[in-house]
Amino acid sequence: MMSLPTACASTAAMTNTHPRIKSDPKVIFGKPTIRRARITFEHILRCFAAGETVDDIVANYPH
């Protein structure tokens, strides 16, 4: 049976697990951001939820 992560999982264990996502307490309150872009990962997810495509997001945030 596959185990699922619990809500009690350590935040420290989940930070900086992807080379393009960075979490720094000095940048945007420590929220995970797209490296070198200062766009939060949360914002990207909200864009997808609103129906935007990858091409839309790249066009709106070219950096």
Backbone as CSV, one residue per row, in Angstrom:
resi,resn,N_x,N_y,N_z,CA_x,CA_y,CA_z,C_x,C_y,C_z
1,MET,0.842,-1.170,0.000,0.000,0.000,0.000,0.894,1.242,0.000
2,MET,0.531,2.218,-0.793,1.316,3.443,-0.891,0.970,4.384,0.254
3,SER,1.986,4.947,0.901,1.717,5.886,1.989,1.652,7.311,1.435
4,LEU,0.778,8.093,1.994,0.608,9.476,1.579,1.284,10.399,2.582
5,PRO,1.802,11.555,2.125,2.413,12.480,3.069,1.375,13.016,4.042
6,THR,1.797,13.238,5.257,0.878,13.748,6.265,0.970,15.257,6.342
7,ALA,-0.027,15.874,6.916,-0.044,17.323,7.096,1.028,17.770,8.078
8,CYS,1.558,16.853,8.857,2.574,17.174,9.856,3.980,17.135,9.280
9,ALA,4.123,16.897,7.984,5.444,16.802,7.376,6.227,18.086,7.603
10,SER,7.484,17.935,7.840,8.358,19.081,8.111,8.484,19.957,6.873
11,THR,8.303,21.258,7.039,8.464,22.199,5.934,9.899,22.206,5.454
12,ALA,10.848,22.064,6.367,12.259,22.075,5.998,12.585,20.939,5.034
13,ALA,11.930,19.813,5.211,12.189,18.673,4.342,11.629,18.894,2.942
14,MET,10.717,19.838,2.794,10.068,20.066,1.517,10.645,21.258,0.756
15,THR,11.571,21.986,1.322,12.096,23.167,0.655,13.215,22.808,-0.301
16,ASN,13.288,23.574,-1.379,14.353,23.449,-2.369,14.521,22.027,-2.905
17,THR,13.423,21.382,-3.226,13.500,20.025,-3.747,13.510,19.989,-5.267
18,HIS,13.330,21.116,-5.907,13.353,21.190,-7.361,14.342,22.279,-7.765
19,PRO,15.158,22.037,-8.784,16.182,23.025,-9.145,15.631,24.371,-9.614
20,ARG,14.384,24.427,-10.052,13.822,25.696,-10.538,12.932,26.392,-9.519
21,ILE,12.724,25.771,-8.368,11.895,26.366,-7.327,12.768,26.632,-6.112
22,LYS,12.687,27.856,-5.606,13.522,28.246,-4.474,12.649,28.834,-3.374
23,SER,13.004,28.544,-2.146,12.316,29.129,-1.008,13.359,29.836,-0.153
24,ASP,13.221,31.147,-0.029,14.165,31.959,0.734,13.371,32.860,1.665
25,PRO,13.601,32.800,2.971,12.831,33.614,3.915,12.953,35.115,3.653
26,LYS,13.966,35.532,2.918,14.179,36.953,2.627,13.424,37.413,1.381
27,VAL,12.833,36.486,0.641,12.147,36.821,-0.613,10.683,36.398,-0.510
28,ILE,9.784,37.342,-0.670,8.331,37.112,-0.663,7.906,36.220,0.515
29,PHE,8.371,36.582,1.695,7.980,35.907,2.939,8.311,34.418,2.965
30,GLY,9.298,34.002,2.189,9.708,32.602,2.180,8.851,31.684,1.341
31,LYS,7.905,32.250,0.594,7.072,31.406,-0.264,7.932,30.827,-1.386
32,PRO,7.649,29.596,-1.812,8.395,29.016,-2.935,8.202,29.868,-4.189
33,THR,9.304,30.209,-4.837,9.259,31.040,-6.040,9.983,30.335,-7.175
34,ILE,9.682,30.781,-8.383,10.414,30.298,-9.541,11.785,30.965,-9.484
35,ARG,12.828,30.179,-9.496,14.193,30.681,-9.332,14.493,31.811,-10.319
36,ARG,15.041,32.886,-9.822,15.460,34.088,-10.549,14.299,34.873,-11.157
37,ALA,13.062,34.579,-10.785,11.939,35.290,-11.396,11.074,36.041,-10.386
38,ARG,11.156,35.678,-9.112,10.314,36.274,-8.065,8.827,36.146,-8.366
39,ILE,8.457,35.065,-8.986,7.053,34.729,-9.208,6.774,33.524,-8.325
40,THR,5.765,33.631,-7.470,5.513,32.522,-6.556,4.934,31.316,-7.292
41,PHE,5.291,30.170,-6.777,4.759,28.922,-7.305,3.239,28.913,-7.140
42,GLU,2.779,29.486,-6.033,1.344,29.608,-5.779,0.659,30.387,-6.906
43,HIS,1.293,31.466,-7.356,0.712,32.279,-8.432,0.606,31.469,-9.730
44,ILE,1.639,30.704,-10.018,1.603,29.867,-11.222,0.450,28.868,-11.132
45,LEU,0.265,28.255,-9.974,-0.845,27.317,-9.806,-2.191,28.007,-9.959
46,ARG,-2.286,29.238,-9.452,-3.539,29.993,-9.613,-3.803,30.313,-11.085
47,CYS,-2.753,30.599,-11.829,-2.903,30.849,-13.264,-3.447,29.608,-13.964
48,PHE,-2.889,28.438,-13.637,-3.388,27.191,-14.221,-4.839,26.955,-13.830
49,ALA,-5.178,27.222,-12.572,-6.552,27.029,-12.101,-7.523,27.957,-12.822
50,ALA,-7.023,29.121,-13.251,-7.863,30.083,-13.965,-7.980,29.746,-15.453
51,GLY,-7.308,28.668,-15.872,-7.431,28.228,-17.256,-6.313,28.687,-18.176
52,GLU,-5.297,29.342,-17.635,-4.183,29.780,-18.473,-3.325,28.584,-18.859
53,THR,-2.699,28.681,-20.011,-1.793,27.636,-20.475,-0.357,28.039,-20.151
54,VAL,0.557,27.116,-20.351,1.976,27.424,-20.148,2.383,28.572,-21.057
55,ASP,1.931,28.550,-22.308,2.258,29.626,-23.249,1.725,30.975,-22.767
56,ASP,0.523,31.002,-22.197,-0.037,32.243,-21.649,0.845,32.780,-20.529
57,ILE,1.243,31.907,-19.638,2.041,32.327,-18.483,3.397,32.840,-18.936
58,VAL,4.039,32.129,-19.856,5.346,32.563,-20.360,5.224,33.909,-21.069
59,ALA,4.148,34.116,-21.804,3.949,35.398,-22.494,3.724,36.534,-21.501
60,ASN,3.017,36.250,-20.401,2.739,37.276,-19.401,3.919,37.545,-18.477
61,TYR,4.757,36.555,-18.264,5.912,36.659,-17.365,7.160,36.145,-18.070
62,PRO,7.682,36.906,-19.031,8.784,36.407,-19.869,10.116,36.235,-19.148
63,HIS,10.279,36.818,-17.966,11.568,36.676,-17.300,11.634,35.345,-16.652
